[in-house]
Amino acid sequence: MKICCVGAGYVGGPTMAVIAQKAPDIKVTVVDMNATRIAAWNSDRLPIYEPGLGEVVREARGRNLFFSTNVKVSVAEADIIFVSVNTPTKSSGIGAGCAADLRHIEGVARVIAEVATSPKIIVEKSTIPVRTAEAIQRILAANCPVARCQVLSNPEFLAEGTAIRDLLNPDRVLIGGESSPEGELAVAALSSIYARWVPRSRILTTNLWSSELSKLVSNAFLAQRISSINAVSALCEATGADVDEVAGAIGRDSRIGSRFLKASVGFGGSCFQKDILNLVYLCRHFHLPEVAAYWQQVVQINDWQKRRFASRIVHRLFNTVADKRIAVLGFAFKKDTNDTRESPAISVVRDLLAEQARVAVYDPEVPAEEIRTAVLGAGTENSRLSVAASAYEAADGAHAVAVLTEWDEFKLLDFRAILARMMQPAFVFDGRNILDLAQLRRMGFGAHGIGKPAEACALN
């Protein structure tokens, strides 16, 4: 058997690496038109930072795992084709700001139709709207009637930073297919691959549309919990309650549970906002405006939380940050990844720059140029934005330190040394609630967290 995955990004690369590791008799080829990315996959410095990924790739690469830019040849040879291309939110036209841009999905379908001469199983791995499989089937039927293809939905449920662990020990593997003899055979074929290491009891099979919708709804529910606790964090700050204590209390209720009740500066990443907006668009399309408004509010609370964090910095720094240096620690949207897509840090840094602050960013894994591009756009410069080589360098001469990613190394910083480098009075704003605010206050910092009692309340 031969597998081809179109798309060498955060989903396609790790997923195929694990399949190749667990099924050494199957040839797995990951293809992408981005030659630089493919070269990185074939090098010692992978294009994605993910704990454990390097070891898995090195074990299988060159044996039965290959990375190539030869898309058409690899697609033509494959028995199973995973489609793992980007589906960003549309920026213009019908559905702009909500609907998914499916041009890359359609492009892959047309390539398959062009080169396929034998039956293929096509697996949707990208996050896509409900009934996208129907569009792929129509393109294939119209352009490649000789090769009878089955389209399956196999959404990913990976969390960046734990993707390899999630792949090796998933909560579930979801496969959606047609309720026909051919569809059932295709589902069985894909199930047999995952069954090499996943217990059959965790491999769930549904119809196509249930599988496609489940991915959107899953991410919407997770994001909803984050926005819910972040909304509560604002009330905690107003009343003197502690959001971690509130979350701990409600999380002990078995009906609620403790997962995704960690207040923060906001959620980020490529999936949560995009999938919720996609869900909003679907609800509007099917004339469900009340449902659309409900899910839209999850995104609005998240955007508000990011603006609120930046505004709080300005307010605490005597209502101005103009020409003040602010050290931003962390730029990835979460720890253990170098992914900056929809990172809360982008919004916060932009807001601070708009207030004429001088912002120094440090992140242990995100390249400097990527930070500048994410904030300013490609080819744009702003002398007020700099990228530091360490947290200590970022804090040199700073009026405030803002922690925006929960990297473990930030918990171990020598804040007495950092205080000595800073302008006085010095402030710390912990956007991830990973620091000991009481200890920082004893050192002399004005220390503030998300949903934490204000300094005066804490002293009382």
C-alpha positions as CSV (number, residue, x, y, z in Angstrom):
1,M,0.0,0.0,0.0
2,K,1.1,3.6,-0.7
3,I,-0.1,6.7,1.0
4,C,0.3,10.3,-0.2
5,C,-0.4,13.3,1.9
6,V,-0.8,16.6,0.1
7,G,0.3,19.3,2.6
8,A,3.4,19.3,4.7
9,G,2.2,21.5,7.5
10,Y,1.4,21.2,11.2
11,V,-1.1,18.4,10.6
12,G,0.2,16.5,7.5
13,G,3.8,16.2,8.6
14,P,3.3,14.8,12.1
15,T,0.4,12.6,11.2
16,M,2.2,11.0,8.3
17,A,5.4,10.6,10.4
18,V,3.5,8.6,13.0
19,I,1.7,6.4,10.4
20,A,5.0,5.7,8.8
21,Q,6.5,4.8,12.2
22,K,3.7,2.5,13.1
23,A,3.3,0.9,9.6
24,P,6.8,0.4,8.2
25,D,5.4,-1.7,5.4
26,I,3.5,1.2,4.0
27,K,5.3,3.8,1.8
28,V,4.2,7.3,3.0
29,T,5.0,10.3,0.9
30,V,4.3,13.9,2.0
31,V,4.1,16.4,-0.8
32,D,4.0,20.1,-0.9
33,M,4.6,22.8,-3.6
34,N,6.7,24.8,-1.0
35,A,10.2,23.6,-1.8
36,T,11.7,25.4,1.2
37,R,9.3,23.6,3.6
38,I,10.1,20.2,2.0
39,A,13.8,20.9,2.2
40,A,13.4,21.6,5.9
41,W,11.5,18.3,6.4
42,N,14.5,16.5,4.8
43,S,17.0,18.3,7.0
44,D,18.0,18.2,10.7
45,R,16.0,21.3,11.5
46,L,12.4,20.5,10.9
47,P,10.0,23.3,9.9
48,I,7.8,22.6,12.9
49,Y,8.7,22.5,16.5
50,E,6.8,19.8,18.3
51,P,8.1,17.6,21.2
52,G,9.0,14.1,20.0
53,L,8.5,14.9,16.3
54,G,12.2,14.8,15.4
55,E,12.7,11.3,16.8
56,V,9.7,9.9,14.9
57,V,10.8,11.5,11.6
58,R,14.4,10.4,11.9
59,E,13.2,6.8,12.6
60,A,11.1,6.5,9.5
61,R,12.6,9.1,7.0
62,G,14.3,7.3,4.1
63,R,12.9,4.0,5.1
64,N,9.2,4.4,4.3
65,L,8.7,8.1,5.0
66,F,9.5,10.6,2.2
67,F,9.1,14.3,1.6
68,S,8.8,15.6,-2.0
69,T,7.7,18.4,-4.2
70,N,6.7,15.9,-7.0
71,V,3.0,16.2,-6.2
72,K,1.5,14.6,-9.4
73,V,3.7,11.5,-9.4
74,S,3.1,10.8,-5.7
75,V,-0.7,11.3,-6.1
76,A,-0.8,9.1,-9.1
77,E,1.0,6.3,-7.3
78,A,-1.0,6.4,-4.1
79,D,-3.8,4.2,-3.0
80,I,-4.8,6.5,-0.2
81,I,-4.5,10.3,-0.5
82,F,-4.7,12.5,2.6
83,V,-5.7,16.1,1.9
84,S,-4.1,18.3,4.5
85,V,-3.9,21.8,3.0
86,N,-4.6,25.2,4.5
87,T,-8.3,26.3,4.6
88,P,-8.0,29.9,5.9
89,T,-10.9,32.2,6.6
90,K,-11.9,34.1,3.5
91,S,-10.8,37.7,3.5
92,S,-13.0,38.9,0.7
93,G,-16.1,38.0,-1.3
94,I,-19.1,36.0,-0.1
95,G,-18.7,34.9,3.5
96,A,-15.7,37.1,4.1
97,G,-14.5,37.0,7.7
98,C,-16.3,33.7,8.4
99,A,-16.4,31.2,5.6
100,A,-13.5,28.9,4.8
101,D,-11.4,29.5,1.7
102,L,-11.5,26.1,-0.1
103,R,-9.4,27.0,-3.2
104,H,-6.6,24.6,-2.1
105,I,-9.1,21.8,-1.4
106,E,-10.5,22.2,-4.9
107,G,-7.0,22.4,-6.4
108,V,-6.0,19.1,-4.9
109,A,-9.2,17.5,-6.1
110,R,-8.5,18.7,-9.6
111,V,-4.9,17.3,-9.5
112,I,-6.2,13.9,-8.4
113,A,-8.8,14.0,-11.2
114,E,-6.0,14.9,-13.7
115,V,-3.6,12.1,-12.8
116,A,-5.6,9.2,-11.3
117,T,-5.9,6.1,-13.4
118,S,-7.0,3.7,-10.6
119,P,-9.4,3.9,-7.7
120,K,-8.3,6.1,-4.8
121,I,-9.4,6.6,-1.2
122,I,-9.3,10.4,-0.6
123,V,-9.2,11.4,3.1
124,E,-10.2,14.9,4.2
125,K,-7.7,15.8,6.9
126,S,-8.1,19.6,6.6
127,T,-10.7,21.3,8.7
128,I,-13.5,22.0,6.2
129,P,-17.2,22.9,6.1
130,V,-19.9,20.3,6.2
131,R,-20.6,18.7,2.8
132,T,-17.2,19.6,1.3
133,A,-16.8,15.9,0.5
134,E,-19.7,16.3,-1.9
135,A,-17.9,19.0,-3.8
136,I,-14.8,16.8,-4.1
137,Q,-16.9,13.9,-5.4
138,R,-18.5,16.0,-8.0
139,I,-15.2,17.3,-9.3
140,L,-13.8,13.8,-9.5
141,A,-16.9,12.4,-11.2
142,A,-16.9,15.1,-13.8
143,N,-13.2,15.0,-14.6
144,C,-12.1,11.4,-13.8
145,P,-15.0,9.0,-14.3
146,V,-12.5,6.1,-15.0
147,A,-11.0,6.1,-11.4
148,R,-13.9,5.5,-9.0
149,C,-12.8,7.3,-5.8
150,Q,-14.2,7.2,-2.3
151,V,-14.0,10.3,-0.2
152,L,-13.7,9.9,3.6
153,S,-13.6,12.5,6.4
154,N,-10.9,11.9,9.0
155,P,-10.6,15.1,11.0
156,E,-7.6,15.7,13.3
157,F,-8.0,16.4,17.0
158,L,-4.4,17.3,17.7
159,A,-3.3,19.9,20.2
160,E,0.0,21.7,19.2
161,G,2.6,21.0,21.8
162,T,1.3,17.5,22.4
163,A,0.6,16.4,18.8
164,I,2.8,13.3,18.8
165,R,1.4,12.2,22.1
166,D,-2.1,12.8,20.8
167,L,-1.4,10.8,17.6
168,L,0.2,7.9,19.5
169,N,-2.6,7.8,22.1
170,P,-5.7,9.5,20.7
171,D,-9.0,9.8,22.6
172,R,-10.7,8.7,19.4
173,V,-10.1,8.4,15.7
174,L,-13.1,9.6,13.7
175,I,-13.8,8.3,10.2
176,G,-16.8,9.3,8.2
177,G,-17.8,7.6,4.9
178,E,-20.6,6.8,2.6
179,S,-23.3,4.3,3.6
180,S,-22.6,2.1,0.6
181,P,-20.6,-1.1,0.1
182,E,-17.7,0.9,-1.5
183,G,-17.8,3.5,1.2
184,E,-17.7,0.8,3.9
185,L,-14.7,-0.9,2.3
186,A,-12.9,2.5,2.2
187,V,-13.7,3.1,5.9
188,A,-12.4,-0.4,6.7
189,A,-9.2,0.2,4.8
190,L,-8.4,3.4,6.7
191,S,-9.5,1.9,10.0
192,S,-7.1,-1.0,9.5
193,I,-4.1,1.5,9.3
194,Y,-5.0,3.2,12.5
195,A,-5.7,-0.2,14.2
196,R,-2.0,-0.9,14.0
197,W,-1.7,1.1,17.2
198,V,-5.1,2.4,18.2
199,P,-7.6,0.1,20.0
200,R,-10.6,-0.6,17.8
201,S,-12.9,0.7,20.5
202,R,-11.4,4.2,19.9
203,I,-12.0,4.2,16.2
204,L,-15.4,5.7,15.6
205,T,-17.2,5.5,12.2
206,T,-20.0,7.8,11.2
207,N,-21.5,9.2,8.0
208,L,-19.6,11.9,6.1
209,W,-21.5,14.9,7.3
210,S,-21.5,13.9,11.0
211,S,-17.7,13.6,10.8
212,E,-17.2,16.9,9.1
213,L,-19.4,18.7,11.5
214,S,-17.9,17.0,14.6
215,K,-14.6,18.7,14.0
216,L,-16.1,22.2,13.9
217,V,-18.2,21.5,17.0
218,S,-15.4,20.0,19.0
219,N,-13.2,23.1,18.6
220,A,-16.2,25.4,19.2
221,F,-16.9,23.7,22.5
222,L,-13.3,23.9,23.7
223,A,-13.0,27.5,22.7
224,Q,-16.3,28.2,24.4
225,R,-14.9,27.0,27.7
226,I,-11.9,29.2,27.4
227,S,-14.0,32.3,26.6
228,S,-16.4,31.4,29.5
229,I,-13.6,31.3,32.1
230,N,-12.0,34.4,30.6
231,A,-15.3,36.3,30.9
232,V,-15.4,35.1,34.5
233,S,-11.8,36.4,35.0
234,A,-13.0,40.0,34.4
235,L,-15.7,39.6,37.0
236,C,-13.0,38.1,39.4
237,E,-10.8,41.2,38.9
238,A,-13.8,43.5,39.6
239,T,-14.9,41.6,42.8
240,G,-11.6,40.5,44.3
241,A,-12.2,36.8,43.6
242,D,-9.4,34.6,42.2
243,V,-10.3,32.9,38.9
244,D,-8.1,29.9,39.6
245,E,-9.9,29.2,42.8
246,V,-13.3,29.6,41.1
247,A,-12.1,27.3,38.2
248,G,-10.9,24.8,40.8
249,A,-14.2,24.8,42.6
250,I,-16.4,24.4,39.5
251,G,-14.0,22.0,37.9
252,R,-14.5,19.6,40.8
253,D,-18.1,19.1,39.6
254,S,-18.0,15.9,37.6
255,R,-20.6,17.3,35.2
256,I,-18.2,20.2,34.3
257,G,-14.6,18.9,34.7
258,S,-11.4,20.9,35.0
259,R,-10.1,20.8,31.4
260,F,-9.9,24.1,29.5
261,L,-10.8,26.2,32.5
262,K,-7.4,28.1,32.6
263,A,-8.0,31.8,32.3
264,S,-5.5,33.6,30.0
265,V,-4.9,36.5,27.7
266,G,-7.0,34.5,25.1
267,F,-6.9,31.5,22.8
268,G,-5.0,31.4,19.5
269,G,-3.8,28.9,16.9
270,S,-5.0,28.0,13.5
271,C,-8.2,26.2,14.4
272,F,-10.4,27.6,17.2
273,Q,-11.3,31.0,15.7
274,K,-11.4,29.7,12.1
275,D,-13.6,26.8,13.0
276,I,-16.0,28.9,15.1
277,L,-16.4,31.4,12.3
278,N,-16.9,28.6,9.9
279,L,-19.7,27.3,12.2
280,V,-21.2,30.8,12.3
281,Y,-21.3,31.0,8.5
282,L,-22.9,27.6,8.3
283,C,-25.6,28.7,10.8
284,R,-26.3,31.8,8.8
285,H,-26.4,29.9,5.6
286,F,-29.0,27.5,7.0
287,H,-31.0,30.5,8.4
288,L,-30.2,30.0,12.1
289,P,-29.2,33.6,13.1
290,E,-29.7,33.0,16.8
291,V,-27.3,30.0,16.8
292,A,-24.8,32.0,14.7
293,A,-24.9,34.9,17.2
294,Y,-24.3,32.5,20.1
295,W,-21.1,31.1,18.6
296,Q,-20.0,34.5,17.3
297,Q,-19.9,35.7,20.9
298,V,-17.2,33.2,21.8
299,V,-14.9,34.9,19.3
300,Q,-15.9,38.4,20.5
301,I,-15.1,37.6,24.1
302,N,-11.7,36.3,23.0
303,D,-11.0,39.5,21.0
304,W,-12.2,41.6,24.0
305,Q,-9.9,39.7,26.4
306,K,-6.8,40.5,24.3
307,R,-7.8,44.2,24.1
308,R,-8.5,44.2,27.8
309,F,-5.0,42.9,28.6
310,A,-3.3,45.6,26.5
311,S,-5.5,48.3,28.0
312,R,-4.7,47.1,31.5
313,I,-1.0,47.6,30.8
314,V,-1.6,51.1,29.6
315,H,-3.8,51.9,32.6
316,R,-1.4,50.6,35.2
317,L,1.5,52.4,33.6
318,F,-0.1,55.7,34.6
319,N,-2.3,55.8,31.5
320,T,0.5,56.0,29.0
321,V,3.1,53.7,27.5
322,A,4.4,56.2,24.9
323,D,8.1,55.7,24.5
324,K,8.2,53.2,27.4
325,R,9.8,49.8,26.7
326,I,7.6,46.8,27.3
327,A,9.2,43.4,27.3
328,V,6.9,40.7,25.8
329,L,7.8,37.2,26.8
330,G,6.4,34.6,24.4
331,F,5.0,35.0,21.0
332,A,3.8,31.5,20.0
333,F,0.1,31.0,20.7
334,K,1.0,28.3,23.3
335,K,4.1,26.6,24.7
336,D,5.9,23.8,23.0
337,T,5.2,25.0,19.5
338,N,6.5,27.7,17.2
339,D,3.1,28.4,15.6
340,T,2.1,32.0,15.8
341,R,-1.2,31.8,13.9
342,E,-3.8,33.9,15.7
343,S,-1.5,34.3,18.6
344,P,-2.9,36.7,21.3
345,A,0.6,38.2,21.3
346,I,0.0,39.6,17.8
347,S,-3.0,41.7,19.0
348,V,-1.4,42.8,22.2
349,V,1.9,43.9,20.6
350,R,-0.1,45.8,17.9
351,D,-2.2,47.6,20.5
352,L,1.0,48.6,22.5
353,L,2.7,49.9,19.3
354,A,-0.5,51.9,18.5
355,E,0.0,53.5,22.0
356,Q,3.6,54.4,20.9
357,A,5.3,51.9,23.2
358,R,8.7,50.4,22.4
359,V,8.1,46.7,22.4
360,A,10.8,44.1,22.8
361,V,9.7,40.5,22.1
362,Y,11.4,37.3,23.2
363,D,10.3,33.8,22.3
364,P,12.6,30.7,22.5
365,E,11.3,29.1,19.3
366,V,9.8,31.7,17.0
367,P,12.3,33.3,14.5
368,A,12.7,37.1,14.7
369,E,11.5,37.6,11.1
370,E,8.4,35.7,11.7
371,I,7.6,37.8,14.7
372,R,8.1,41.0,12.7
373,T,6.0,39.7,9.8
374,A,3.1,38.6,12.1
375,V,2.9,42.0,13.7
376,L,3.7,44.4,10.9
377,G,3.2,42.4,7.7
378,A,5.8,41.3,5.2
379,G,8.4,43.9,4.3
380,T,7.2,46.4,6.8
381,E,9.5,47.9,9.5
382,N,8.8,49.7,12.7
383,S,11.7,50.9,14.8
384,R,9.6,50.6,18.0
385,L,9.4,46.8,17.6
386,S,12.5,44.8,18.4
387,V,13.3,41.1,19.0
388,A,15.5,40.1,21.9
389,A,17.7,37.1,22.2
390,S,16.7,36.4,25.8
391,A,14.1,37.4,28.4
392,Y,16.8,39.3,30.3
393,E,17.7,41.3,27.2
394,A,14.1,42.1,26.5
395,A,13.7,43.4,30.1
396,D,16.7,45.8,29.8
397,G,15.3,49.3,30.6
398,A,11.7,48.1,30.4
399,H,8.9,49.6,32.4
400,A,6.9,46.4,32.3
401,V,7.2,42.7,31.5
402,A,4.2,40.9,29.9
403,V,4.1,37.1,29.8
404,L,2.0,36.0,26.8
405,T,3.1,32.4,26.3
406,E,3.4,29.9,29.1
407,W,6.9,28.6,28.3
408,D,8.3,26.7,31.2
409,E,11.5,28.7,31.1
410,F,9.6,31.8,32.2
411,K,8.7,30.2,35.5
412,L,12.5,29.8,36.2
413,L,13.6,33.3,35.4
414,D,15.6,35.2,38.0
415,F,13.1,38.1,38.5
416,R,15.4,39.8,41.1
417,A,18.0,40.2,38.3
418,I,15.2,41.3,35.9
419,L,14.0,43.9,38.4
420,A,17.5,45.3,38.6
421,R,17.5,45.8,34.8
422,M,14.2,47.6,34.7
423,M,12.9,51.1,35.1
424,Q,11.2,51.8,38.5
425,P,8.5,51.3,39.4
426,A,8.6,48.0,37.5
427,F,5.5,46.0,36.5
428,V,4.8,42.4,35.6
429,F,1.6,41.4,33.7
430,D,1.1,37.6,33.7
431,G,-1.2,36.8,30.8
432,R,-0.9,33.0,31.5
433,N,-1.1,32.9,35.4
434,I,2.2,31.0,35.6
435,L,4.1,33.3,38.0
436,D,3.9,33.7,41.8
437,L,2.4,37.2,42.0
438,A,2.8,37.5,45.8
439,Q,6.5,36.7,45.5
440,L,6.9,39.2,42.7
441,R,5.2,41.9,44.8
442,R,7.5,41.2,47.8
443,M,10.4,41.8,45.4
444,G,9.0,45.2,44.5
445,F,7.1,44.6,41.3
446,G,3.6,45.8,40.6
447,A,2.3,42.3,39.6
448,H,-0.9,41.6,37.9
449,G,-2.5,38.4,36.6
450,I,-5.6,37.4,34.7
451,G,-8.6,37.2,37.0
452,K,-6.5,37.8,40.1
453,P,-7.2,40.1,43.0
454,A,-5.7,43.6,42.5
455,E,-2.6,44.5,44.5
456,A,-4.6,46.4,47.1
457,C,-7.1,43.6,47.6
458,A,-4.2,41.1,47.9
459,L,-2.5,43.2,50.6
460,N,-5.7,43.4,52.5
